[in-house]
């Protein structure tokens, strides 16, 4: 009969860690939080923030997430009222500071995808010119000029296709059906549409990023955040453990976090995700409903549970960070991060496509971009399925040794 042996690389093996280990871990994360806060104040915070302040904000998010995860996983060993009051506040800090970075990364992802889909280096220059022109039009308030430019583009496209110059209102739709444009013209239309789509996304996401930056600055200067910082400062010296923490093993609670992750993964459609292409992912893609994609929520939940599992392993290993990095979990987490990024980018493309009175070429380019990002979502699910399959195979190998 197969006998189970503990994996020497597993932090859940070895001497039993107790509440003292958890206290050391939480104190270390609280110290990191305070250090990052001091760095953020020293580097300053201008309109866009310096590189040092951006890195300090990331460090604040990392430590806040780890403290919150530790309070969630090991709450039975801590003061219940203190945990219930602290966890939502830490989630607010982490979420508020993450929005600016999320909008910046989303814009870079979408513009890179547009350049790739347009298929030429010329598209990048065309997009840059269109984006600059769009921002200038927005500052000048020349909405009527933009509409006139769209009509001029239609007339220019008709002349490029060999049609006689006619007034833009007289351009018949039937003529387009009878005489399809050549492939070069299709490429040109896609390039122009991608440039205008990029300009639209640049306006929308840059505005959202600026607002997120202002919100983060207001949050860091608020009395609410100062109250959180005071509690974290107390946590750096005194952890509110209960009377049973000194003799309680941390490993069962960490194992429970791992089991919750396994149950959530079991509920995922991994058989479907095992195929590189899943056309069902596009069924609800262009729905007028603006709620998140119905297929994405379980995957986002698995991503959060995987993070809790990773942080529980860190806490069990102690404050010195002696936990062995599990490359399988790391690969699975990276795949889920790509899934989150592609899903939110697809939602941003769909939201931009709902902008009133945009040109057909712009709407077409945004539709292609949306489909591309939904395919990226499927690719990320496939990558997670492959990484998780290796994780299960490794677990079976350990259990049968």
Secondary structure, 3 states (H helix, E strand, C coil): CCCCCCCCCCCCCCCCCCHHHHHHHHHHHHHHHHHHHHHHHHHCCCCCCCHHHHHHHHHHHHHHHHHHHHHHHCHHHECHHHHHHHHHHHHHHHHHHHHHHHHHHHHHHHHHHHHHHHCCHHHHHHHHHHHHHHHHHHHHCCHHHHHHHHHHHHHHHHHHCCCCCCCHHHCCHHHHHHCCCCHHHHHHHHHHHHHHHHHHHHHHHHHHHHHHHHHHHHHHCCHHHHHHHHHHHHHCCCCCECCCHHHCCCHHHHHHHHHHHHHHHHCCCHHHHCCCCCHHHHCCCCCCCCCCCCCCHHHHHHHHHHHHHHHHHHHHHCCCCCCCCCHHHHHHHHHHHHHHHHHHHHHHHHHHHCCCCCCHHHHHHHHHHHHHHHHHHHHHHHHHHHHHHHHHHHHHHHHCC
